[in-house]
Amino acid sequence: MHMGDPANIIEQPVQQPDTDLNTLLKDITALEALVNDWDEQQQQTVHALQRASDALHKEAISRLIKAVKQVPEAMTALKSIVGDEVVYAVLRHLEVIRPSLHERVEQALESVRPYLESHGGNVELVNISPPDTVTIRLLGACDGCPASGLTLSEGVEKAIHQYCPEITTIEKAKGGMSAKPVSNTTDGVPVHFVSPFANSADAGWEYAALLQDIPEKNIKVLTVAGNEILLSRFANKVTCYQNACAHLGMPLDMGEVRDGILICPHHAFEYSLESGECLTAPEVQLQTHAVRVIGDKVEIKFL
Ligand code: FES
């Protein structure tokens, strides 16, 4: 093989413009299905051949890109052609380029979906504002539920930060589907409500109070299993928080409550009793405990 002479570059037939990625992948997919039926040793040989071939192509393309980067005009053309679906798919397959921010956010959401779906909820990507902001929407049982703040911060946010370290701001859009009513039963008694991040069927629930004894949009202070807690009610939904301010951990029970908003008596941080979110410093939130309401009995589970 003669290398290094541009005259050796073979003119390629012009690709039909309507040859899309799926059409080009069709033969590969069919051959992969065929190989999957072979015995293990044959499969391993094919995979080794694929890896060696990919490594060769990756090295060649990386060298090509390195050379192109030296020419500013060529860089513009390179950036533009990376947007082509076939070029992008090949460069991604060879791991010459990192997944896009959009792909990584979707991967992050995908990683927490089984957990959210097991509680009747979901999450969708609403918007990405590069370089550092993502807007998501919680759906189903996650939307507007008392623990949505916790679900968001502990599950979805963690996953997004893990997959996309450059994201520093995660905004939550309102307006997902209405919460799914929970209609399971425990010993034949209907469960009216259970925190979406909890499993009603689990063991370890502690009786706390009767539903009618919990004031609507206000607080009832109790000690259950050694935990000082605040219970609050919004129709049949009950929320439960540790009696500790997210600012300095001071007790909140002497705080003033105005229409579902609890004001810390120490430095006046304000909290939504429905979601546990801090309205003064949105990055913090009250420590939430799981709640289930069976008939008129409210039970708490400490995780
Ligand atoms: S301890 Fe509650 S605001 Fe400071």
Boltz pocket constraint, residues with backbone or C-beta under 6 A from the ligand:
constraints:
  - pocket:
      binder: B
      contacts: [[A, 245], [A, 246], [A, 247], [A, 248], [A, 249], [A, 250], [A, 264], [A, 265], [A, 266], [A, 267], [A, 268], [A, 269]]
      max_distance: 6.0
